[in-house]
């Protein structure tokens, strides 16, 4: 996507933006699929027919706290966007302050840039809708996804899919997989960080360039991007380890896809050959998410939106254990 000069945005009213996403462009549309096909639940494993962007990092506690404050108590409580374990669990990272009717949310000191956890699949869709709708008072139930019923578990939750025209969304399994394992040179790797060697589970400070936060490392979360030499070929971080991440894939009719392993499981869970899944309402300290974006090439009708996104840095920048 062509990057417009900053002055292009001067012709438009910039919305107040509380959350800025660092985006990584993923090009090479219509790349070949990876083999074996069992590496994915999705067809055409890793093949994506369009260019897109994906967030460089997992969504953080600070970003999610801004979301909770923006949607207000009706969203945070009525739609179960806030899980009490975010506040009470040692791996949770968000403080709920105040009394019922006037709750506010902030990240725990030192946890601001650690990935949010205790989020369901539906929480991740609502966060994406909020971004799609411009943040602020943006709707959580329509936009990139249409969620019906006005309840924490949408009445169409098992079948909901991305709407045409979505600009910010949860990645599909293939979009997630390509960003993690595919090289622009046309090669798939077995592990994130552009390697076929088993990822080393290592603690912060011993990043060998093939390291991740997985079992045997910290035994806890790390700040997103802590392993600075371990980016994927496209430039994402923590697609191996730290948090398992939701994706859109429907698995066996009632589950949703997860990928990437986490701090609790060993290095095998980070491999391309290890897709897994969970129920869409499941929340624990091992599951988070990242978002992706698709914005058309700028024409007259898209010039304003592209200018805004340029200023915001768009172009620049199984099975689980029980709680």
C-alpha positions as CSV (number, residue, x, y, z in Angstrom):
1,X,0.0,0.0,0.0
2,X,1.3,3.4,-0.9
3,X,2.1,5.6,2.1
4,X,0.5,9.1,1.8
5,X,2.4,12.1,3.1
6,X,1.3,13.3,6.5
7,X,-0.2,16.5,5.1
8,X,-2.9,14.4,3.3
9,X,-4.7,14.0,6.6
10,X,-4.9,17.7,7.2
11,X,-8.0,17.8,4.9
12,X,-9.9,15.6,7.3
13,X,-11.1,15.6,10.9
14,X,-9.0,13.3,12.9
15,X,-10.9,11.2,15.4
16,X,-9.6,11.0,18.9
17,X,-7.7,7.7,19.0
18,X,-6.8,6.1,22.4
19,X,-5.2,3.0,21.0
20,X,-2.6,3.0,18.3
21,X,-1.7,-0.4,16.7
22,X,1.7,-1.0,15.3
23,X,1.0,-2.7,11.9
24,X,3.2,-5.0,9.9
25,X,2.3,-5.3,6.2
26,X,2.0,-8.8,4.8
27,X,2.2,-8.8,1.0
28,X,2.8,-11.6,-1.5
29,X,-0.9,-12.3,-2.2
30,X,-1.8,-15.7,-3.7
31,X,1.2,-17.4,-2.1
32,X,1.2,-21.1,-2.3
33,X,-0.3,-23.2,0.5
34,X,1.9,-25.0,3.0
35,X,2.1,-28.8,3.3
36,X,1.0,-31.0,4.9
37,X,-2.5,-29.6,4.8
38,X,-3.0,-30.9,8.4
39,X,-0.9,-28.0,9.6
40,X,-4.1,-26.0,9.5
41,X,-7.8,-26.5,10.0
42,X,-8.4,-24.0,7.2
43,X,-8.2,-25.1,3.6
44,X,-5.2,-23.9,1.6
45,X,-3.0,-23.7,4.7
46,X,-1.2,-20.3,4.8
47,X,-2.4,-19.2,1.4
48,X,-4.0,-15.7,1.4
49,X,-5.3,-14.1,-1.8
50,X,-4.9,-10.5,-0.6
51,X,-2.4,-8.2,1.0
52,X,-3.2,-7.2,4.5
53,X,-1.6,-5.9,7.7
54,X,-1.3,-7.6,11.1
55,X,-0.5,-6.2,14.5
56,X,3.2,-6.5,15.3
57,X,2.3,-7.4,18.9
58,X,-0.4,-9.1,20.8
59,X,-3.1,-6.7,22.2
60,X,-1.8,-5.4,25.5
61,X,-3.4,-4.8,28.9
62,X,-3.1,-1.0,28.4
63,X,-4.9,-1.2,25.0
64,X,-7.6,-3.4,26.4
65,X,-8.1,-1.2,29.4
66,X,-8.7,1.8,27.1
67,X,-11.3,-0.3,25.3
68,X,-13.1,-1.1,28.5
69,X,-13.2,2.5,29.6
70,X,-14.5,3.6,26.1
71,X,-17.3,1.1,26.0
72,X,-18.3,1.9,29.6
73,X,-19.7,-0.3,32.3
74,X,-22.6,-1.5,30.1
75,X,-20.1,-3.1,27.7
76,X,-17.5,-4.1,30.2
77,X,-19.9,-5.9,32.6
78,X,-23.1,-6.7,30.6
79,X,-21.1,-8.1,27.7
80,X,-18.6,-9.7,30.0
81,X,-15.7,-7.9,28.4
82,X,-14.1,-7.7,31.8
83,X,-13.2,-10.9,33.6
84,X,-12.6,-10.6,37.3
85,X,-9.5,-12.7,36.9
86,X,-7.9,-9.9,35.0
87,X,-7.8,-8.1,38.3
88,X,-7.5,-11.0,40.8
89,X,-5.2,-13.6,39.0
90,X,-1.4,-13.0,39.4
91,X,-1.2,-13.2,35.6
92,X,-4.0,-10.8,35.0
93,X,-3.1,-7.2,34.2
94,X,-6.1,-4.9,34.5
95,X,-7.3,-3.1,37.7
96,X,-11.0,-2.4,38.1
97,X,-11.5,0.6,40.3
98,X,-14.5,2.4,41.7
99,X,-18.0,1.0,42.5
100,X,-20.7,-0.5,40.4
101,X,-22.1,2.2,38.1
102,X,-18.7,4.0,37.8
103,X,-16.0,1.4,37.3
104,X,-12.8,2.5,35.6
105,X,-10.0,0.4,34.3
106,X,-6.2,0.7,34.2
107,X,-3.3,-1.7,33.6
108,X,-1.4,-2.9,36.6
109,X,2.0,-1.1,36.9
110,X,4.5,-3.2,35.0
111,X,1.8,-5.0,33.1
112,X,0.9,-2.2,30.7
113,X,2.7,-3.8,27.8
114,X,2.1,-7.4,28.6
115,X,-0.5,-9.1,26.6
116,X,-4.1,-9.1,27.8
117,X,-5.5,-12.5,28.8
118,X,-8.7,-13.9,30.2
119,X,-10.4,-12.9,26.9
120,X,-12.9,-15.0,25.1
121,X,-13.2,-15.3,21.3
122,X,-16.2,-12.9,21.5
123,X,-14.2,-10.4,23.4
124,X,-11.6,-10.3,20.6
125,X,-14.4,-9.8,18.0
126,X,-15.8,-6.9,20.0
127,X,-12.4,-5.3,20.4
128,X,-12.0,-5.6,16.6
129,X,-15.4,-4.0,16.0
130,X,-14.5,-1.1,18.2
131,X,-11.3,-0.5,16.3
132,X,-13.2,-0.9,13.0
133,X,-15.8,1.7,14.2
134,X,-13.2,4.3,15.1
135,X,-12.7,3.6,18.8
136,X,-14.3,6.2,21.2
137,X,-18.0,5.4,21.4
138,X,-17.7,2.9,18.5
139,X,-20.1,0.0,18.5
140,X,-19.0,-3.4,19.7
141,X,-21.8,-5.4,18.1
142,X,-21.6,-4.4,14.4
143,X,-18.8,-3.5,12.0
144,X,-16.3,-6.1,11.2
145,X,-18.7,-8.7,12.7
146,X,-22.4,-8.7,13.4
147,X,-23.1,-10.1,16.8
148,X,-26.7,-10.7,17.6
149,X,-28.7,-10.7,20.8
150,X,-26.9,-8.0,22.9
151,X,-25.6,-10.6,25.3
152,X,-22.1,-11.8,26.2
153,X,-22.6,-14.9,24.1
154,X,-24.1,-13.8,20.8
155,X,-27.0,-15.8,19.5
156,X,-25.1,-16.3,16.3
157,X,-21.8,-16.9,18.0
158,X,-21.1,-20.3,16.6
159,X,-21.5,-19.2,13.0
160,X,-20.5,-15.5,13.0
161,X,-18.0,-14.7,10.2
162,X,-16.2,-11.5,9.0
163,X,-18.4,-9.0,7.2
164,X,-17.5,-7.8,3.7
165,X,-15.7,-4.4,4.0
166,X,-14.2,-5.1,7.4
167,X,-11.1,-2.9,7.9
168,X,-9.9,-4.2,11.3
169,X,-10.6,-7.8,12.4
170,X,-9.4,-10.9,14.0
171,X,-7.0,-12.7,11.6
172,X,-8.2,-15.8,9.8
173,X,-6.1,-18.9,10.5
174,X,-4.4,-18.5,7.1
175,X,-3.7,-14.8,7.7
176,X,-2.2,-15.6,11.1
177,X,-0.3,-18.6,9.8
178,X,1.2,-16.7,6.9
179,X,2.4,-13.9,9.1
180,X,4.1,-16.3,11.4
181,X,5.6,-19.0,9.2
182,X,5.9,-17.7,5.6
183,X,8.8,-15.8,4.2
184,X,8.4,-13.2,1.4
185,X,11.0,-15.3,-0.4
186,X,8.5,-18.1,-0.8
187,X,9.5,-20.5,1.9
188,X,7.5,-21.8,4.9
189,X,9.4,-22.3,8.2
190,X,8.5,-24.8,10.9
191,X,8.7,-22.2,13.6
192,X,8.2,-18.4,13.9
193,X,11.3,-16.3,13.7
194,X,12.2,-17.7,10.3
195,X,13.7,-21.0,11.5
196,X,13.2,-24.8,11.1
197,X,15.1,-25.3,14.4
198,X,13.1,-26.0,17.5
199,X,12.4,-22.7,19.3
200,X,14.4,-22.3,22.5
201,X,12.3,-21.6,25.6
202,X,14.5,-19.0,27.2
203,X,14.0,-16.4,29.8
204,X,14.2,-12.7,29.0
205,X,17.8,-11.6,28.7
206,X,19.0,-14.7,26.9
207,X,17.5,-14.1,23.4
208,X,19.6,-16.1,21.0
209,X,17.6,-15.1,18.0
210,X,15.6,-18.3,18.2
211,X,13.9,-17.8,21.5
212,X,10.4,-17.5,22.9
213,X,8.5,-17.3,26.1
214,X,7.3,-20.9,26.5
215,X,7.5,-23.6,29.1
216,X,10.8,-23.7,30.8
217,X,11.3,-19.9,30.3
218,X,9.8,-17.5,32.7
219,X,6.7,-19.4,33.9
220,X,4.9,-16.1,33.4
221,X,4.1,-13.5,30.8
222,X,6.7,-11.2,29.2
223,X,6.3,-7.8,27.7
224,X,5.3,-8.0,24.1
225,X,8.3,-8.1,21.8
226,X,10.7,-8.9,24.7
227,X,12.6,-11.3,22.4
228,X,13.8,-8.6,20.0
229,X,15.8,-10.9,17.8
230,X,13.0,-13.4,17.2
231,X,10.6,-11.6,14.8
232,X,8.9,-13.5,12.0
233,X,10.1,-12.9,8.4
234,X,7.4,-10.2,8.1
235,X,8.3,-8.6,11.4
236,X,5.8,-9.8,14.0
237,X,6.6,-10.8,17.5
238,X,5.3,-13.4,19.9
239,X,3.5,-15.5,17.3
240,X,5.4,-18.2,19.1
241,X,4.9,-18.2,22.9
242,X,3.7,-15.7,25.4
243,X,0.0,-16.0,24.6
244,X,-2.0,-18.5,22.5
245,X,-4.0,-16.3,20.1
246,X,-7.6,-16.6,18.8
247,X,-8.3,-16.7,15.1
248,X,-11.5,-16.8,13.1
249,X,-11.4,-20.5,12.1
250,X,-14.4,-22.6,13.0
251,X,-13.3,-26.0,14.2
252,X,-15.6,-29.0,14.5
253,X,-18.7,-26.7,14.4
254,X,-18.5,-25.2,17.9
255,X,-14.9,-24.4,18.6
256,X,-12.6,-21.6,17.3
257,X,-9.0,-21.8,16.3
258,X,-6.0,-20.9,18.5
259,X,-2.4,-20.8,17.4
260,X,1.1,-20.0,18.6
261,X,1.6,-21.7,21.9
262,X,2.1,-19.8,25.2
263,X,4.3,-19.4,28.3
264,X,2.9,-22.6,29.9
265,X,3.4,-25.2,27.2
266,X,6.6,-26.4,25.6
267,X,8.2,-25.5,22.3
268,X,6.2,-28.1,20.3
269,X,3.1,-26.0,20.8
270,X,4.8,-23.2,18.8
271,X,5.3,-25.3,15.7
272,X,3.4,-24.8,12.4
273,X,2.3,-28.4,12.6
274,X,0.4,-27.7,15.9
275,X,-3.0,-26.1,15.3
276,X,-5.4,-26.3,18.2
277,X,-8.7,-24.9,19.4
278,X,-11.0,-24.1,22.3
279,X,-14.6,-23.2,23.0
280,X,-15.3,-19.6,22.1
281,X,-16.3,-18.6,25.7
282,X,-13.1,-20.1,27.2
283,X,-11.0,-17.6,29.1
284,X,-7.7,-18.2,31.0
285,X,-4.3,-16.8,31.6
286,X,-2.9,-18.5,28.4
287,X,-5.2,-17.0,25.8
288,X,-4.9,-13.5,24.1
289,X,-5.2,-12.2,20.6
290,X,-3.9,-9.8,17.9
291,X,-5.7,-8.0,15.2
292,X,-5.3,-7.6,11.4
293,X,-6.3,-4.9,9.0
294,X,-7.4,-4.6,5.3
295,X,-7.6,-1.1,3.7
296,X,-8.2,-0.7,-0.1
297,X,-5.7,1.1,-2.3
298,X,-6.4,4.8,-2.0
299,X,-8.8,6.2,-4.6
300,X,-10.8,9.4,-4.3
301,X,-13.3,7.9,-2.0
302,X,-10.6,6.4,0.3
303,X,-8.1,9.2,0.4
304,X,-9.4,10.6,3.7
305,X,-9.3,7.2,5.5
306,X,-5.9,6.4,4.2
307,X,-4.5,9.7,5.4
308,X,-5.9,9.1,8.8
309,X,-4.4,5.6,9.0
310,X,-1.1,7.0,7.7
311,X,-0.9,9.4,10.6
312,X,-1.7,6.6,13.0
313,X,1.2,4.6,11.7
314,X,-0.7,1.9,9.8
315,X,1.8,1.8,6.9
316,X,4.8,2.4,9.1
317,X,4.9,0.6,11.8
318,X,-6.7,-28.9,22.3
319,X,-6.9,-28.3,24.1
320,X,-6.1,-26.1,27.0
321,X,-5.6,-26.5,30.7
322,X,-8.4,-25.5,33.0
323,X,-8.1,-22.3,35.1
